Amino acid sequence: MIYQSTRNDGLTVSSAQAILDGMAGDGGLYSPASFSGISLDWRALLPISTRDMATRILAALLPSFSEAEMGELVRRAYEGKFETEDLTPTVRVGEDTVLELFRGPTSAFKDVALSMLPLLMTAAREKCGVSDEILILTATSGDTGKAAMEGFANVPGTRILVFYPYGGVSPVQQAQMVTQEGDNVGVCAVRGNFDDAQTGVKAIFAAVEREGLLAGKGVRLSSANSINIGRLAPQVVYYFKAYADLVREGRIAVGDLVDFVVPTGNFGDILAGYFAKELGLPVGKLICASNANNILTDFFATGVYDRNRPFYRTVSPSMDILVSSNLERLLFLLSGDAKLVKGLMASLAETGAYTVPAHLKAKLDELFFAGCCDDAGTKAAIGRVWREEGYLMDTHTAVAYHVAQQYKAACPSHGSVVILSTASPYKFPAAVLEALGQAPGADEYSAMAQIERITGVPLPKNLRGLKDRPARHGDVIEPEKMLSYVLDKAGKEIW
Ligand SMILES: *Cc1c(COP(=O)(O)O)cnc(C)c1O
């Protein structure tokens, strides 16, 4: 399978090159041209282990790698790193199923992909005959940064720089990042919101490409954000895993449609669900759950994507996003029209908005349902599900849970519903504690201890002792300084 830019049919690369580059040189994202060339027997995946599923699915999506090679990468990526051997367990909560994606080394769903990406990246580098050091640039709304650093720390031939919005991530997320160890990792706060950081990173890629700013320096840039296809592909696996669990438990028959509710920010996670559907998995609706930053809810309702609106800081900060990058891949895949996508993205850059044509809107309606939930609704869901079901959700999962109930009320003929749970409740302890009806603790760490005392849900190992780890990274810069910051770092032998 060949990858191409979402903005140019003529710009095509192998899957290895797409991973190595991170994004296309014309500002587009690398996407499969179509899924028609892939042969994958989805039924044969249901009885096998999660790791074997990952091997087959990833080898199908990224054909630069043989199945034998992929099997070895998968083994190295996941062995001993997750709390459970099946990586992403499912739990029954009331009549719904929760797919727990947060059992990895940093307690966020991004671990699933970011455990895999460094291995894909270094293997791709070898395949493409590249000897340059790879400098990973990543903008984070909180969870990607830590998970990416954890994945890339001390991986030979790579360095990673993470930018996060100053004051825009939770104290726990910030502590996780600034205490990161490893000689090849850097973390810097940006005075702005996530979109400023993400726009800054995209602009650096464009400037470096356009002006050859790193030419001859033995360094090349890549991305660990979900704009990198190597980050997206591993996320396809857990849709199959959840489906297999439902079959195994006798809750569905093979072939029944399952609806997936996805707490959405950059649209990567839910797009992976669309990939799973295209690979044959019987996916019913994909339900896009947003917080008060409900630009996607409006988009699915109207076909108009309009970022000219206030930006809210919510208790689900990993979804505080106004520009969902991966939507571009969906628009490309549904329309097959790179010219159209290029035009829409130009309109977004110039006016902050675009409108999709009616034929595309009709396809979106068929595939997706969208809903949103404010902070009050988020906390109410956490409290209710704890009281009634004895299950403790984080704030992002709670947004999805709330929207799942909206969806079921709106579509009474729905199938089995799987809610993707994207973080441990201990990553957002202040809001979770409040949702449990408790007075706030002195700080997030005492809130963690209090939640553990009240609920008995064990605190994940990686968050224990976080408070006492020394901060190693303290830089704070203006968004305009991001390019010079990167060029300065790229030129330094030792950070
Ligand atoms: C990143 C993240 C999301 C959003 O995922 P996207 O792929 O960006 O849509 C949701 N919840 C949590 C906890 C996250 O870290």
The ligand as a Tripos MOL2 file, in Angstrom:
@<TRIPOS>MOLECULE
LIG
   15    15     1     0     0
SMALL
NO_CHARGES

@<TRIPOS>ATOM
      1 C1         -5.2050   12.5580   23.4250 C.3       1 LIG1
      2 C2         -6.3480   12.2330   24.3070 C.ar      1 LIG1
      3 C3         -7.6520   12.2230   23.8150 C.ar      1 LIG1
      4 C4         -7.9920   12.6210   22.4120 C.3       1 LIG1
      5 O1         -7.5190   11.7120   21.4380 O.3       1 LIG1
      6 P1         -7.3740   12.1990   19.9230 P.3       1 LIG1
      7 O2         -6.7510   11.0490   19.2260 O.co2     1 LIG1
      8 O3         -6.4890   13.3970   19.9560 O.co2     1 LIG1
      9 O4         -8.7280   12.5280   19.4450 O.co2     1 LIG1
     10 C5         -8.6590   11.8620   24.6880 C.ar      1 LIG1
     11 N1         -8.4190   11.5530   25.9720 N.ar      1 LIG1
     12 C6         -7.1690   11.5510   26.4730 C.ar      1 LIG1
     13 C7         -6.9570   11.2310   27.9130 C.3       1 LIG1
     14 C8         -6.0910   11.8800   25.6620 C.ar      1 LIG1
     15 O5         -4.8610   11.8890   26.1750 O.3       1 LIG1
@<TRIPOS>BOND
     1     1     2 1
     2     2     3 ar
     3     2    14 ar
     4     3     4 1
     5     3    10 ar
     6     4     5 1
     7     5     6 1
     8     6     7 2
     9     6     8 1
    10     6     9 1
    11    10    11 ar
    12    11    12 ar
    13    12    13 1
    14    12    14 ar
    15    14    15 1
@<TRIPOS>SUBSTRUCTURE
     1 LIG1         1 GROUP 0 **** ****
